[in-house]
């Protein structure tokens, strides 16, 4: 079922009128928090594999010759992938002849490129675009992204509107940078959170950002497989704690507090908004009554885990689906915004959202 469309509108206007039209169309007047009366709470990460790391695209391994010891290591890595997929894929029904692949390449892996080719062929039978192998160089490159800084930018617009752009959740510093941005924008009467072209990343970073923007409420539910058994996780924010219920076992930890109060919140989205950024956008709408503006999101409602292998490469496996707080699945469907933003017919008006925020891309 699609995420329910509320008051979908198509807007086309001159830049000078955009801000007023957006705020009025969303029911947000200029009284700041007074206009928010009644607003309430409501996959590296909190994915089933707790040590999973978030990456996105595959790259080739160098074709390097190996000695017998390294060849044995490549075979071990291949069989490790076979086992991980067997125990963790969210598509166990696609494993019909999986046992035939376990030792298919014994004695045939003499170079790293052989491992990549063999694993890719094995994973191909799953017909799952979110389960794939990563070479050594790509694995290393993605690891560097974990420590990326300056992933959150912000500015005050018209002395009233706090604009915040989060470009990725693949850095471990997203939440701390959002916390700083909200502190700097504490005088804002309302907020604009830009998640356009944010391809997602760590679920735990998206969760911490959610905690910074709500008093309390459910964040997400995750349903899949881990270690050969069903996996179910519910994640919520309470007044002083983050609460996780994993297969009916509850755990609690201190939370970061809401720095946005109940001030109105607009979230900008487009077809580049995906995965963890869709998770956050959907949760903010379901729980905080934030308004989504832009175009339909990508529709990646899957949680993945990533495992490192001895040669320095890695495998990423789709382990679970996630549901928004209201129960909607977005996988392959996306989230429809409350207000649909269009380009001007002749292009002279450009992207009206860029005009709204005066954003320097």
Secondary structure, DSSP 8 states (H G I E B T S, - for coil): ------S--EE---HHHHHHHHHHHTT--TTGGGGGTT-------SSSSTT-------------B--HHHHHHHHHHHHHHHHHHHHH-S-GGG-TTGGGGTTTTTT---BHHHHHHHHHHHHHTT--TT-EEE-HHHHHHHHHHTT----EEEEEETTTEEEEEE--B-STTHHHHHHHHHHHTTT-SEEEEE-TT---B-HHHHHHHHHTT-SSEEEEEEEEEETTEEEEEEEEE-SSEEEEEETTEEEEEE----SSTT-EEEEEE-TT--THHHHHHHHHHHHH--EEEES------EEEEEEE-TTS-EEEEEEEEEE-TTS-B-TTT----SEEE-B-TTSSS-BHHHHHHT---
